[in-house]
Amino acid sequence: MAIKPAGCGDYKEVTYSRARWEQLKALRGKAMSIMAALEVFHMGSTVHGSTARGDVKEDSDIDIFIAEVQNSFLVETALEHARLTISNRRIVQATPSNAMKAHIEIDEQTTVSFPLMEMRRVQREFYRFGGQTNLSELKADMRVVGIDKRLMLIEPTQTGHVESSIVGREEATSKILGISTQTVLNRVHTLLRRDEIGRTGIYIKKELAPQETFELAMKKLVETNPAVRRRIKG
């Protein structure tokens, strides 16, 4: 079911149950093991979304992101060295102007991703919009402020979190998150439009063959897709 954005002015205090704290601990523990495996190969990463904020639900995912372009062989080697089974690999590009990203699926709940080309500022700030935290912060049991898909600002408390709508508060929200107002406005527009017309499609979603590398798959896309070539050049 699609998640509907909250109305302007909505505010609520949320207290977590013991089961919710335990679920958060389990998700964060799993994220830390994967991030530690990447760190052994000198790749820093962050986990973003509800696992970083703390407001996890039964269907919450673990989304781990490496911010810089990587050699995909090293990423996969790091995961395999930690005995993490890779179940699926795909290239994803949300729109022609966005950077292509490699998505490595460990299981239905857990994905490691990294850019295959230089990312623009608005894309980098997307992760801070939703809330992101690194391995050191996870080990220190830190939770961070971020925005969920309902456009609610999630602010952690000792007993759970408080949540409030950011609609109409975009400039103040950008200051809280330390990102540009334009990024906040873009995300608000995208999520409100998604609520209005339904989920929008992804421009490119290519599954990789078993022996195919991300670099080779992207090279083929560059050769056959003019929009991808333009994005690479510009």
C-alpha positions, 0 to 999 in steps of 0.5 A: 500500500502506498504511504500517504503524505501527512497533512500540514500541521500534523504533530504527534509524540510516539512511544516505542514498544519493547518489540519495536526497540528490539526490531530496531536493535536487530536491524541496526546490528545487521547493518553494522555487520555489513558496514564493517565488512565494507570498512575492512576494504576501506569503503565507508558507508551509511545506512539511511531511512528508518534504520537511521532515524529509529522509526522502524516498522515490520516491513522496514528495509536496510538500505546501505549506501557507499557515497563514492563511485567504486570498483564493483569487484571490490564491493562484491569481494568485501561482501563475499569475504564476510560470507554475505550471499548476494541474491541479485544485482541490478543497475537503477537510474531513477530519471535521465538526469540522475546518476546510475547506481548499482544495487546489490541485494543481499536479501529482500530486506537488505540492499547495498548501493553505490553510484556508477557515475558522479552524483549531483548535490541534490542526489547526495542530499537525498540521503540526508533528507531521509536521515543517514548515519555511519558505522561509528554513530551506529556503534554509539547507538545514535539516531538521527533526524530525517523525513519519512515518506509521509513528509513527517520530520522524525526527531528521536527522543529517549522513549521514541520520537516526535513527528511533525509535517514539513509541508509549508515548513520547507525552509526551516526543515532545510536548516534542521537537516543542513541541506538546501531548501531546493532539495527539500522542495523537490522532495516535497513536490515529488512525494505529493505528486506521487500521492496524487497520480500514483507511484512514478516509474524508474527510468532504467532498471536492468538486472545483471547476468551472473557473470556480468560486471556493473561496469560492463553493463553500464558500458552497454547502456552508454553505447545504446542509450543517448540519454545515458551518454549525455548524463555521463558527459554532463 
